[in-house]
Each structure stands twice: as C-alpha cells, then as structure tokens.
C-alpha cells in the first residue's frame, strides 16, 4: 500500500507543474501582457502543448504497473523552432 501511495505522490508533481504551466500561459494572455498576435499564438501553443503533457501524465497513472515498466511510446517531445 505504501508503494502505490509513493507512486501517486511522484505522479502528482508533474501534473501540478503542468497545470501551473497551462495557467501561466493563459494568465499571460488574459491579463493582456502580449505585445502582438504572434506572442498570443506563442502562449496559446504553450498552453496546448501543456494540455497534451497533462493528458499523457493522467493516462500513465491509469496504466497497470506491468504496462508501465516498459518504455512509453506516447512521450511528448517539444517541437523544434
């Protein structure tokens, strides 16, 4: 039982950090701190990418332990500029 609790705690941090990233991106837009349309698109893109990461993190929490031991084919990679 302790092992499953520590697994949940280690999964909670990436989820909370991802939510923070989404909120920060959206706060920047909502508060009007963007200088132009290109900057708005940048922050929207970041928020979208963070939601993809969050989806993957939540999916990985639902995986069975034996499935989780292998490599994850759904690893999100940053797009190159």
N, C-alpha and C positions, 0 to 999 in steps of 0.2 A: 504494500500500500504506500509506503514511503517513496518507492521508486516512481510510481505514477504521479505522485504529488510533485516531486522534483522535476519530472518531465514537463508537467504543466507550467511550473514556475519558469523554466527555461524557455518555454514557448511563449509565455505571456510578454516577456520583454521585447522580442522582435515585433509582436503585434502592437504593443503600446507605442513603440518607436515609429512604426509605420503609420499609425493613426495620427501621431504628432506631425509627421511629415505631410500627410494629407491636409490636416487642419492648418498648418503653417502656410502651405501653398494657397489654400482658399482664403485664409485671412489676408494675405498679401493682396489678392485680387479684390476682395470685398471692401477692404479699407482704402482702396484707391491708390496704393503705393506704386502702381505700374506706370511707367512713363509713356508707353505706346502699345499698340496692338501686338507687336512681336513679343514684348515682355509678358503680356497677358497670356499669349499662347504658350510661352515657356512654362509659366506656373501651372497652367491647365494641364499641360503634358506631364509635368512632375506629379501632380495630384493623380492623374490617370495611372501612371506607372506605379505609384504607391498603392493604389487600389488593387492592381494586379498582384503586387507582392503580398498584400493582405489576404487576398483570395488564396494564394498558394500556401501561406502560413496556416490559414484555417483548414485548408484541405489536408495539409500534412499532419495536423493534430487529429484528424479523423481517421488517418491510416492506422491499420493494425501494426503492432510492434514488429512482426516479422517482415512486413512490407517496407517498413521504414528503415530497416537495416541496409538495404541496397542503395544505389545512387538514385537521386531524384531526377527523372527526365524533364521535369517541369521547372527547372531552375531558371529564374528570370535573369536576363543579362541586360545591362544598361545599353541602350542604343549608342552607337558611335556618332559623334558630331562630324 
